[in-house]
Amino acid sequence: MRAPRQGQVDVELVETVGDADVPAAEPGADWRELLRGVPARAWVAAAAVVALVAGVLVAVEWRADRAQEARIARTDGLTASLAEPLRELWRVPREGAVGVVGDVLVLYGGSGQGVLGVGADDGATRWEQAVGGSGWCWVERVGAEDEHATVWSGGIRQHEAGTAVLACADTLGGGVDDPARSQVTVLDPERGDVLRRVDVGSTGSTAEVDDGVAVLGVDGEDRVVGSRWDILTGERVWEYVGPRVDQDAGGIATSNDGSTMTLRAGEVSVTLDLRTGRAVDTAGGGRPVTQELDRLPLADGGLAVSTTVDDERHEVVVHDEDGGLRFTAAGHALRPVADDGSAPQTLLLVSAKRPGIMAVDARTGDELWRSSISSWQVAVLAGLVVLRDQQVLTAVDARTGVTVWEHDDTAPRTGVSLLTDGRRLLTPVEDDGRTFLLTRDVETGREVWRAPAPSADGYLDLLPDGRVLVVGRGETIVLAP
């Protein structure tokens, strides 16, 4: 093998002066030459890849949009589109709606105003009656068992023409020679005609039951008395006379849950079955009396029943679809203003003994997260839980509770209200002494629009067809896109 040569090498350096023979480099010449050298088939392949990626992105976005549209289509309690500011259609001199029967919207005015029937389309007055001013009014479906509609789950409902009557309760008398008594006036909600008046006797707590009303109170002889009346016929279905009570020993408290009614006075507690009048519990410090407040259906067929026990503590009892017990938790199950089913395992609870909101797994009862925001106004949309209190509007991840977005949107002094069309949120806000209607995007929290509110002290409600009501002092305003 030959060894490498080592040693010095003579190098001659030649200096060239001037650049007459060296052309200037053209900017970009290198990459253009490279591009010219790319075969045509490579360009075709690259274009195909770009088109494929773009197509995949479009397909994914299309599927997401379709999935969102499907969720929204299945969601109850949504407004008409909130993409653009709403316009006023008409206003009427009443504070809130009772229900819609046929093409008539029934509005209840509160103390001294009576009830009013207007055309649901144009707001034109159809009829007016001076009843319900000292009590309240409700729509009673003819021949149908009551649903579990409560102060938590109520709302303005649509009834077919000829399927319901309007009932208004009033307290009459109350003078020295005219004992106080309750009277129910039954009206045709479409024409306003008085069908009958039913005197249900002594004043007390009144509850709707089937095609009638039940009342439980104390008579002039300090006895616990109750009765049920069929408001369609005016006949009494049952009557109850119970023990005497000491009305000076702590007063009288009554409550009902849609199936039973309870009266407590001192050491006496009476619970009656609303349909039969049978005494379910007549205890004096006996077993606890449980009152049902609300039934919240769950996405998997289960049921969350909110109850109060002896008017002292609240419990949520969650059942499987077949009635089996899943778990019991302290508090009350929140009923969202809208739930698109995007977080089926998340159940929201509130408790007077626990500030804020707690989310639990609807299958096991295990705690998922807690929020310090205290609000009854919540919405479950696009995998988010939207929380509204007096100061902020917040969206958190439904499974983790991590804040996704938050805005300082101060609610008016009249309170908090929240509506949604499934994509956007609508809420009244107060800014510099003025009240506005504000709309934000559900997923991003971005402001979509804001407009002066038609009433400075109003809260929001929803008609069955998606139109928005602003219920103000002495009037109700109807808004639509």
C-alpha positions as CSV (number, residue, x, y, z in Angstrom):
1,M,0.0,0.0,0.0
2,R,1.3,3.4,-0.9
3,A,1.7,5.9,1.9
4,P,0.1,9.3,1.5
5,R,2.4,12.0,0.4
6,Q,3.3,14.7,2.9
7,G,5.1,18.0,2.4
8,Q,4.6,21.5,1.2
9,V,2.6,22.5,-1.9
10,D,3.3,25.6,-3.9
11,V,0.2,27.8,-4.4
12,E,0.2,30.9,-6.7
13,L,-2.3,33.6,-5.8
14,V,-3.7,35.7,-8.7
15,E,-5.6,38.9,-8.0
16,T,-8.2,40.0,-10.5
17,V,-9.1,43.7,-10.6
18,G,-12.6,44.8,-12.0
19,D,-15.7,42.8,-12.9
20,A,-16.1,43.5,-16.6
21,D,-16.2,39.8,-17.3
22,V,-18.5,38.7,-14.4
23,P,-22.3,39.3,-14.9
24,A,-24.4,40.4,-11.9
25,A,-26.5,37.6,-10.3
26,E,-30.2,38.0,-11.1
27,P,-32.3,38.1,-7.9
28,G,-34.4,34.9,-7.5
29,A,-32.6,33.2,-10.3
30,D,-31.8,30.2,-8.1
31,W,-35.3,29.3,-7.0
32,R,-36.8,30.0,-10.4
33,E,-34.3,27.7,-12.0
34,L,-35.2,25.1,-9.4
35,L,-38.9,25.5,-10.1
36,R,-38.3,25.2,-13.8
37,G,-36.6,21.9,-13.1
38,V,-39.6,20.4,-11.3
39,P,-41.4,17.8,-13.5
40,A,-45.0,18.6,-14.5
41,R,-46.2,15.4,-12.9
42,A,-44.8,16.6,-9.5
43,W,-46.9,19.8,-9.9
44,V,-50.0,17.7,-10.5
45,A,-49.3,15.6,-7.4
46,A,-48.7,18.7,-5.2
47,A,-52.0,20.2,-6.5
48,A,-53.8,17.0,-5.7
49,V,-52.4,17.0,-2.1
50,V,-53.5,20.6,-1.6
51,A,-56.9,19.8,-3.0
52,L,-57.2,16.7,-0.8
53,V,-56.3,18.6,2.4
54,A,-58.7,21.4,1.5
55,G,-61.4,18.9,0.8
56,V,-60.8,17.2,4.2
57,L,-61.0,20.5,6.0
58,V,-64.2,21.4,4.2
59,A,-65.7,18.0,4.9
60,V,-64.8,18.2,8.6
61,E,-66.3,21.7,8.9
62,W,-69.4,20.6,7.0
63,R,-69.9,17.6,9.3
64,A,-69.4,19.8,12.3
65,D,-72.0,22.3,11.0
66,R,-74.4,19.5,10.2
67,A,-73.9,18.0,13.7
68,Q,-74.5,21.4,15.3
69,E,-77.6,21.9,13.1
70,A,-78.9,18.5,14.1
71,R,-78.4,19.3,17.8
72,I,-80.1,22.7,17.5
73,A,-83.1,21.1,15.6
74,R,-83.6,18.7,18.6
75,T,-83.3,21.4,21.2
76,D,-86.3,22.9,22.9
77,G,-86.6,26.4,24.2
78,L,-84.7,28.3,21.5
79,T,-85.4,31.7,20.1
80,A,-85.7,32.6,16.5
81,S,-82.4,33.6,14.9
82,L,-80.3,36.1,16.8
83,A,-77.9,36.8,13.9
84,E,-79.3,40.3,13.5
85,P,-80.8,42.8,16.0
86,L,-84.5,42.0,16.8
87,R,-87.2,44.4,15.9
88,E,-90.3,45.3,17.9
89,L,-93.6,43.9,16.5
90,W,-96.1,45.1,19.1
91,R,-96.6,45.7,22.8
92,V,-99.6,45.2,25.1
93,P,-100.4,46.6,28.6
94,R,-99.8,43.5,30.7
95,E,-96.9,42.1,32.6
96,G,-96.3,38.6,31.2
97,A,-98.0,35.8,29.3
98,V,-100.0,32.8,30.6
99,G,-100.1,30.7,27.5
100,V,-101.2,30.4,23.8
101,V,-104.4,28.7,22.9
102,G,-105.1,28.4,19.2
103,D,-104.2,31.8,17.8
104,V,-104.8,33.7,21.1
105,L,-102.0,34.8,23.5
106,V,-103.3,35.2,27.0
107,L,-101.6,37.7,29.2
108,Y,-101.9,38.2,32.9
109,G,-101.5,41.7,34.4
110,G,-101.0,41.0,38.1
111,S,-102.6,43.0,40.9
112,G,-105.7,44.8,39.7
113,Q,-105.2,44.4,36.0
114,G,-107.0,41.2,35.1
115,V,-106.4,39.1,32.0
116,L,-106.2,40.0,28.4
117,G,-106.5,37.9,25.2
118,V,-104.7,39.2,22.1
119,G,-104.0,37.8,18.6
120,A,-100.8,35.9,18.8
121,D,-99.8,37.3,15.4
122,D,-100.7,40.9,15.6
123,G,-101.3,41.7,19.3
124,A,-104.8,43.0,18.6
125,T,-107.2,42.8,21.6
126,R,-109.6,39.9,21.3
127,W,-111.1,40.1,24.8
128,E,-110.5,41.3,28.4
129,Q,-111.8,40.2,31.8
130,A,-111.4,41.7,35.2
131,V,-110.5,38.5,37.0
132,G,-107.2,37.1,38.5
133,G,-106.2,40.5,39.8
134,S,-106.0,39.2,43.4
135,G,-104.6,35.8,42.6
136,W,-103.2,34.2,39.4
137,C,-104.3,32.6,36.2
138,W,-103.3,29.4,34.4
139,V,-104.2,27.4,31.3
140,E,-105.8,24.0,32.1
141,R,-105.8,21.3,29.4
142,V,-109.2,19.6,29.0
143,G,-109.2,15.9,29.7
144,A,-105.4,15.6,30.2
145,E,-103.5,14.7,33.2
146,D,-101.2,17.4,34.5
147,E,-97.6,17.4,33.5
148,H,-95.0,18.2,36.2
149,A,-94.9,21.9,35.4
150,T,-93.6,23.9,38.3
151,V,-92.0,27.3,38.9
152,W,-88.7,25.7,37.8
153,S,-90.0,24.0,34.7
154,G,-92.8,26.3,33.6
155,G,-93.0,28.4,30.5
156,I,-95.4,29.8,28.0
157,R,-96.9,26.8,26.2
158,Q,-98.8,26.3,23.0
159,H,-102.2,24.5,23.1
160,E,-104.3,23.5,20.2
161,A,-107.6,25.4,19.7
162,G,-110.4,23.9,21.8
163,T,-108.1,21.8,24.0
164,A,-107.9,24.0,27.1
165,V,-109.7,26.5,29.4
166,L,-108.4,29.4,31.3
167,A,-108.7,29.4,35.1
168,C,-108.2,32.5,37.3
169,A,-108.1,32.4,41.1
170,D,-109.1,35.3,43.3
171,T,-109.5,36.0,47.0
172,L,-112.9,37.5,47.8
173,G,-114.3,39.0,51.0
174,G,-112.1,39.3,54.1
175,G,-114.2,41.8,56.0
176,V,-115.8,41.4,59.4
177,D,-119.1,40.2,58.0
178,D,-117.7,38.6,54.8
179,P,-115.2,35.8,55.5
180,A,-112.3,35.5,53.0
181,R,-112.8,32.8,50.4
182,S,-111.3,31.6,47.2
183,Q,-113.1,31.7,43.9
184,V,-111.9,30.3,40.5
185,T,-113.3,31.8,37.3
186,V,-113.2,29.5,34.3
187,L,-113.1,31.2,30.9
188,D,-112.9,30.2,27.2
189,P,-109.3,31.4,26.4
190,E,-110.1,32.0,22.7
191,R,-113.3,34.1,23.2
192,G,-113.0,35.3,26.8
193,D,-116.5,34.1,27.8
194,V,-117.0,33.2,31.4
195,L,-117.9,29.5,31.5
196,R,-118.5,29.2,35.3
197,R,-117.4,30.5,38.7
198,V,-116.4,27.9,41.3
199,D,-116.4,29.0,45.0
200,V,-113.8,26.7,46.6
201,G,-114.4,27.9,50.2
202,S,-111.8,29.0,52.7
203,T,-108.6,30.6,51.5
204,G,-105.5,28.5,51.5
205,S,-102.9,27.1,49.3
206,T,-104.3,26.2,45.8
207,A,-102.9,23.6,43.4
208,E,-103.8,22.5,39.9
209,V,-104.8,18.9,39.6
210,D,-106.1,17.1,36.5
211,D,-109.1,19.2,35.3
212,G,-109.5,21.0,38.5
213,V,-108.1,22.7,41.5
214,A,-107.4,21.6,45.1
215,V,-107.2,23.9,48.1
216,L,-105.8,23.3,51.6
217,G,-106.0,25.7,54.5
218,V,-107.5,26.5,57.9
219,D,-111.2,27.4,58.4
220,G,-112.8,29.8,60.9
221,E,-112.8,27.1,63.6
222,D,-109.0,26.6,63.3
223,R,-109.5,23.2,61.6
224,V,-107.3,22.0,58.7
225,V,-109.7,21.7,55.7
226,G,-109.2,20.8,52.1
227,S,-111.2,20.1,49.0
228,R,-110.8,19.4,45.3
229,W,-113.1,20.9,42.6
230,D,-113.6,20.0,39.0
231,I,-113.5,23.4,37.3
232,L,-115.1,22.0,34.1
233,T,-118.3,20.9,35.9
234,G,-118.1,23.0,39.1
235,E,-118.5,19.9,41.2
236,R,-116.6,19.1,44.4
237,V,-114.6,15.8,44.0
238,W,-113.5,15.3,47.6
239,E,-113.5,17.2,51.0
240,Y,-111.2,16.8,54.0
241,V,-111.6,18.1,57.6
242,G,-108.7,17.5,59.9
243,P,-107.3,18.4,63.3
244,R,-107.4,21.8,64.9
245,V,-104.2,23.9,64.9
246,D,-102.8,26.7,67.0
247,Q,-102.3,29.5,64.4
248,D,-100.4,31.6,66.9
249,A,-97.7,28.9,67.3
250,G,-95.4,29.8,64.4
251,G,-98.0,30.5,61.7
252,I,-99.1,28.4,58.8
253,A,-96.9,27.1,55.9
254,T,-98.2,25.2,52.9
255,S,-96.5,23.6,49.9
256,N,-97.3,21.3,47.0
257,D,-95.4,19.1,44.5
258,G,-98.0,18.3,41.9
259,S,-99.2,15.1,43.5
260,T,-99.5,16.0,47.2
261,M,-100.1,19.2,49.3
262,T,-98.8,19.8,52.8
263,L,-99.9,22.2,55.6
264,R,-97.9,22.8,58.7
265,A,-99.0,24.8,61.7
266,G,-97.2,24.4,65.0
267,E,-96.8,20.7,65.8
268,V,-99.4,19.6,63.2
269,S,-98.4,18.5,59.7
270,V,-101.0,17.3,57.2
271,T,-100.2,16.0,53.7
272,L,-103.0,15.1,51.3
273,D,-103.0,13.2,48.0
274,L,-104.3,15.8,45.5
275,R,-106.3,13.3,43.5
276,T,-108.0,11.3,46.2
277,G,-107.9,13.6,49.3
278,R,-106.4,10.8,51.3
279,A,-104.2,11.8,54.2
280,V,-100.7,10.7,53.3
281,D,-99.2,12.0,56.5
282,T,-100.8,13.6,59.5
283,A,-97.8,13.7,61.8
284,G,-96.9,15.8,64.8
285,G,-93.1,15.6,64.6
286,G,-93.4,12.2,62.9
287,R,-91.7,10.9,59.7
288,P,-90.2,13.5,57.3
289,V,-92.5,14.9,54.7
290,T,-90.9,15.0,51.2
291,Q,-92.2,17.4,48.6
292,E,-91.3,17.0,45.0
293,L,-90.3,20.3,43.3
294,D,-89.2,19.3,39.8
295,R,-88.5,16.4,37.5
296,L,-85.6,16.9,35.0
297,P,-85.4,14.3,32.3
298,L,-81.8,13.2,31.5
299,A,-80.3,12.5,28.1
300,D,-79.8,8.8,28.8
301,G,-83.5,8.3,29.9
302,G,-82.8,8.8,33.6
303,L,-84.7,11.3,35.8
304,A,-83.4,13.8,38.3
305,V,-86.1,14.6,40.9
306,S,-85.5,17.6,43.1
307,T,-87.2,17.5,46.5
308,T,-87.5,19.3,49.8
309,V,-87.6,17.4,53.0
310,D,-89.6,18.9,55.9
311,D,-89.0,22.3,54.2
312,E,-85.5,22.2,55.7
313,R,-83.2,20.6,53.2
314,H,-83.1,20.0,49.4
315,E,-82.2,16.7,47.8
316,V,-81.8,15.5,44.2
317,V,-82.8,11.8,43.7
318,V,-81.5,10.5,40.4
319,H,-83.2,7.4,38.9
320,D,-82.5,5.1,36.0
321,E,-84.9,4.8,33.2
322,D,-86.4,1.7,34.8
323,G,-86.9,3.6,38.1
324,G,-83.9,2.2,39.9
325,L,-82.0,4.5,42.2
326,R,-78.7,5.9,40.9
327,F,-77.7,8.3,43.6
328,T,-78.9,11.0,45.9
329,A,-77.2,14.4,46.2
330,A,-77.7,17.5,48.3
331,G,-79.2,20.5,46.5
332,H,-81.5,21.2,43.5
333,A,-81.0,20.2,39.9
334,L,-80.7,23.2,37.6
335,R,-83.0,23.1,34.6
336,P,-81.1,24.9,31.7
337,V,-82.9,27.5,29.6
338,A,-81.7,25.3,26.7
339,D,-79.7,22.0,26.5
340,D,-78.5,20.8,23.1
341,G,-77.4,17.4,24.4
342,S,-73.7,18.1,23.9
343,A,-72.9,17.3,27.5
344,P,-75.2,14.4,28.4
345,Q,-73.2,13.3,31.5
346,T,-73.1,16.7,33.2
347,L,-75.8,17.4,35.8
348,L,-75.8,20.9,37.4
349,L,-76.7,21.4,41.1
350,V,-77.2,24.4,43.3
351,S,-77.6,24.5,47.1
352,A,-78.5,27.2,49.6
353,K,-75.7,25.8,51.8
354,R,-73.1,25.7,49.1
355,P,-72.2,28.9,47.1
356,G,-72.0,28.7,43.4
357,I,-72.8,25.7,41.1
358,M,-71.5,22.1,41.3
359,A,-71.4,19.8,38.3
360,V,-71.7,16.0,38.9
361,D,-71.6,13.0,36.6
362,A,-75.2,12.2,35.8
363,R,-74.5,8.5,35.9
364,T,-72.5,8.2,39.2
365,G,-73.0,11.4,41.1
366,D,-69.2,12.0,41.2
367,E,-68.2,15.7,41.4
368,L,-66.8,17.0,38.1
369,W,-66.1,20.6,39.0
370,R,-67.4,23.7,40.9
371,S,-67.9,27.3,40.0
372,S,-68.2,30.2,42.3
373,I,-70.8,31.8,40.1
374,S,-74.3,31.6,41.6
375,S,-77.0,31.7,39.0
376,W,-80.3,29.9,38.1
377,Q,-79.8,31.1,34.5
378,V,-77.6,28.5,32.7
379,A,-77.5,27.0,29.2
380,V,-75.7,23.8,27.9
381,L,-74.6,24.4,24.4
382,A,-71.7,23.1,22.1
383,G,-70.1,21.3,25.0
384,L,-70.1,24.4,27.2
385,V,-72.0,25.4,30.3
386,V,-73.0,29.1,30.0
387,L,-73.4,30.8,33.4
388,R,-75.2,34.1,34.0
389,D,-75.2,36.1,37.2
390,Q,-75.6,39.7,38.1
391,Q,-72.1,40.7,37.0
392,V,-70.6,38.3,34.4
393,L,-71.5,36.1,31.5
394,T,-69.2,33.0,31.5
395,A,-68.8,29.8,29.5
396,V,-66.9,26.8,31.0
397,D,-66.1,23.4,29.6
398,A,-69.0,21.1,30.5
399,R,-66.7,18.3,31.7
400,T,-63.8,20.1,33.3
401,G,-65.2,23.5,34.4
402,V,-62.3,25.3,32.8
403,T,-63.3,28.8,31.8
404,V,-63.4,29.2,28.0
405,W,-64.4,32.8,27.9
406,E,-65.8,35.4,30.3
407,H,-67.2,39.0,30.0
408,D,-68.1,41.6,32.5
409,D,-71.8,42.0,31.4
410,T,-73.7,43.7,34.3
411,A,-77.3,42.7,34.4
412,P,-80.1,45.3,35.0
413,R,-81.4,45.9,38.5
414,T,-84.5,44.0,37.6
415,G,-82.6,40.7,37.5
416,V,-80.8,38.2,35.3
417,S,-82.4,36.6,32.2
418,L,-80.8,34.6,29.3
419,L,-82.1,33.2,26.0
420,T,-80.4,31.5,23.1
421,D,-81.0,30.4,19.5
422,G,-78.4,27.6,20.0
423,R,-75.6,29.6,18.4
424,R,-75.9,32.9,20.1
425,L,-76.8,34.1,23.6
426,L,-79.2,37.0,24.3
427,T,-79.2,38.8,27.7
428,P,-80.0,42.3,29.0
429,V,-77.1,44.4,30.2
430,E,-76.7,47.7,31.9
431,D,-74.1,50.1,30.7
432,D,-73.7,53.7,31.8
433,G,-77.2,53.8,33.2
434,R,-78.8,52.5,30.0
435,T,-80.2,49.0,29.3
436,F,-79.2,47.1,26.2
437,L,-80.0,43.8,24.6
438,L,-76.6,42.1,24.0
439,T,-75.9,39.0,21.8
440,R,-72.7,37.0,22.1
441,D,-71.5,33.9,20.1
442,V,-71.8,30.8,22.2
443,E,-68.4,29.2,21.4
444,T,-66.2,32.3,21.4
445,G,-68.0,34.9,23.5
446,R,-67.6,37.4,20.7
447,E,-70.1,40.2,20.7
448,V,-72.5,39.9,17.7
449,W,-74.6,42.9,18.3
450,R,-76.2,45.1,21.0
451,A,-79.2,47.4,20.7
452,P,-81.1,49.6,23.2
453,A,-83.7,47.6,25.1
454,P,-87.3,48.5,24.5
455,S,-87.9,48.6,28.3
456,A,-85.3,49.7,30.8
457,D,-86.6,47.4,33.6
458,G,-87.7,44.3,31.6
459,Y,-86.8,40.6,31.8
460,L,-86.8,38.2,28.9
461,D,-89.3,35.4,28.1
462,L,-90.0,33.2,25.1
463,L,-93.1,32.5,23.1
464,P,-93.5,28.9,21.8
465,D,-92.8,30.0,18.2
466,G,-89.4,31.5,19.2
467,R,-90.3,35.2,19.4
468,V,-88.8,37.0,22.3
469,L,-90.9,38.8,25.0
470,V,-89.5,41.7,27.0
471,V,-91.7,41.9,30.1
472,G,-91.4,45.4,31.6
473,R,-93.3,47.4,34.1
474,G,-97.0,47.3,33.0
475,E,-96.3,46.1,29.5
476,T,-95.1,43.2,27.4
477,I,-93.2,43.8,24.2
478,V,-92.9,41.2,21.4
479,L,-89.6,41.1,19.4
480,A,-88.6,39.1,16.3
481,P,-85.9,39.1,13.6
